[in-house]
Amino acid sequence: MTEEPRILLDMVVSDFREMYPNKAENFCCTGGGGAMSMSEYAPRRLTSAVIKAEQLRATGAEVVVTSCHNCVDGLADLIKHYGLKMQVKQLVDLVADAMVPEVCAGAAKVAVPEKVKPAASLKGKRILIAEDEPDILEFLGAALEDHGATVIRAGNGNEALALAKKEKPDLITLDLQMPGMDGAQVFEALRAAPELNALKVLIVSGKPELRKVIYETKSLPPEGFINKPVDEETLLLNVRKALQVPHGG
């Protein structure tokens, strides 16, 4: 996770300076976390830490921020060893320091900003999710419910087809590899049923090579095909497109 801490840093400090290289290409603060627990390697660790020391010195910063306890200790050691004029702080401490207390009736109370709720752009839409992996099923369901949709969940192909017939949803997100009937069989059954052939279908699959299986059928093609892993933004973009719902409403 590299972007989330930077979003917070931009909110709580006035002069954020990157070290280079950074993110996934950065140098380890302790020369390998395990070295911190083996005191006999401290001299070697501090010798190799010259790379990190020069990297920090080049920023001209007064504070180096981390969220890792091992890094706090390792950075504190090398800062002292190389005489750097900076201190180590954890990100959580900077965020806490930046929170503005509101004094009310003699008692300090923390002013908490109101949580911004996602726009209910899918309100009134009923969406069936066919997915056999519980964590993905929960993720997709929560993302759609957050935006106002009524979500119906199915853990396998047979259940998905039965619920589609019973519930008549506006859209079904369909995994292709599931127990019982696979997604391709469910798709063909949906398109073959007169009462369901107009149901909008969005394929969500970790097997992009199966796209050919779906699009080479003689049936009306699906409204979209999303490759796993899928993020919330991509999911919502494709769902809105399939349902012809404009962004935000």
C-alpha positions, -999 to +999 in steps of 0.1 A: +000+000+000+018+031-012-008+057-023-030+057+008-003+070+032+006+097+007-030+108+006-029+113+044+005+130+043-008+155+018-036+163+043-015+167+075+018+182+064+026+214+046+058+202+029+058+166+018+091+154+002+096+121-016+128+102-012+142+085-043+138+058-052+104+053-035+073+031-031+080-005-043+116+004-055+127+019-021+155+006+000+146-013+032+149+009+063+166-019+083+184-038+056+159-066+061+135-066+090+149-097+106+182-080+112+166-058+139+161-088+162+197-100+159+220-077+178+251-094+165+244-080+131+239-044+142+274-032+130+268-047+095+232-034+095+244+002+103+272+000+077+248-010+049+224+017+062+246+044+047+225+040+015+194+049+035+211+077+054+222+094+022+187+089+007+172+106+037+198+134+039+191+143+002+155+152+010+164+180+035+134+169+055+131+173+093+109+143+098+108+108+083+074+091+085+066+054+086+038+031+097+061+002+104+074-005+140+105-022+127+113+008+105+108+032+135+136+014+153+158+009+123+155+045+112+161+059+147+193+038+148+207+050+115+197+086+122+217+086+154+246+067+138+250+090+109+241+122+128+212+132+106+192+162+118+158+146+116+134+125+137+111+095+131+074+097+135+046+073+128+019+083+103-008+077+129+008+103+152+009+130+125-028+123+118-037+125+155-017+158+159-036+173+129-070+167+144-086+199+156-103+197+190-135+217+194-141+230+229-177+227+239-191+234+274-156+232+289-149+198+275-126+190+246-144+172+219-129+160+186-146+174+156-153+144+133-162+153+097-195+138+085-189+106+065-195+112+028-220+086+016-217+073-020-242+087-044-272+063-046-268+060-084-282+024-084-312+030-062-341+010-074-320-015-093-320-052-084-288-070-091-281-107-088-245-117-081-235-152-091-201-159-075-187-190-057-159-172-038-173-158-006-149-129-003-155-117-039-192-122-034-191-100-003-170-074-020-192-071-051-224-071-029-211-044-006-199-022-034-233-023-052-253-019-020-232+011-010-245+028-042-282+020-036-287-013-053-308-042-039-284-072-041-294-109-045-266-134-039-260-168-055-231-191-046-233-214-077-247-217-112-278-237-104-288-212-076-281-183-099-304-196-126-332-204-101-330-169-085-329-152-119-362-170-128-377-161-094-365-126-088-363-112-124-334-088-115-323-059-137-288-073-140-268-104-132-230-104-126-219-138-136-187-157-127-178-183-153-163-209-131-188-221-104-199-255-090-228-272-107-237-253-139-208-231-149-213-195-159-213-203-197-241-228-192-261-203-170-256-176-197-269-198-225-299-209-203-307-172-196-306-163-233-327-194-242-355-186-217-381-162-233-388-146-199-351-140-192-334-134-225-336-096-221-319-098-187-287-078-187-256-099-180-222-087-169-195-114-169-170-111-141-142-137-145-106-145-137-103-164-169-101-139-198-094-167-222-131-178-216-143-146-232-141-165-265-165-191-252-191-165-244-188-143-274-188-172-299-222-184-288-252-177-311-269-159-283-271-122-278-237-112-263-234-101-226-235-064-218-199-065-206-169-086-195-148-077-165-115-094-157-107-103-121-094-090-099-119-062-102-119-029-083-150-010-072-146+018-098-144-006-127-173-026-114-196+005-110-186+019-144-196-013-161-227-018-141-239+017-148-231+012-185-250-020-187-280-005-169-277+028-188-275+047-156-255+080-158-227+085-133-240+098-100-277+093-107 
